[in-house]
Amino acid sequence: MPVTDAALPVFSLPDLPADKCISIIGMAGAGKTTIGKLAAQILNWAFLDSDHVIEATYGACLQDISVALGKEGFIDAEAEIVGSLRLCRTVIATGGSVIYRESTMRRLHELGPVAYLNVPMEIVLERIARNPERGLAIAPGQSIEDLFHEREELYRKYATVVVDAGCLPPRECAFLLLQRLAGTTWI
């Protein structure tokens, strides 16, 4: 009989102080929310999707906010909101564009380690196509492929750990992410 998500065992990160968070970065469609929720459940921590905080702040869906503000305006708003987070014992799924502001990434690293979910472009394209209304900070005329290549180096630059998540089931990916973090010195 398969184990349900509710029956996930609690996982302890012995080197992770209780006043810290784990942030997850990656492209739209990488699985940040799905894997973040599982990791939070495994740790018995809170979960926060920063895109939902942006939506709550503006009272609108992410795509409408992105269109209204434009790419740079949206990234600035995201930087302000994410930069103001005061959390602990929380797994944070960030928006894919969070890596564009050095100050925002510095804040996420102050909160704790940052995990990059690396997913092949083909999977990202498929997942975005299934949910075209997801918010995407993209410049007019820019393709998703261009965006993918533009961001990939930044994700790697800011990551404490990289998890190749393209072919793994979400539960295995969450455990792998936590195992990788347990094996790092990031403080």
Buried (B, 14 or more C-beta within 10 A) or exposed (E): EEEEEEEBEEBEBEBBEEEBBBBBBBBBBBBBBBBBBBBBBBBEBEBBBBBEBBBEEBEBBBBBBBBEBEBEEBBBBBBBBBBEBEBEBBBBBBBBBBBBBEEBBEBBBEBBBBBBBBBBBEBBBEBBEEEEEBBBBBEEEEEBEEBBEBBBEBBEEBBBBBBEBBEBEBBEBBBBBBEBBBEBEBE
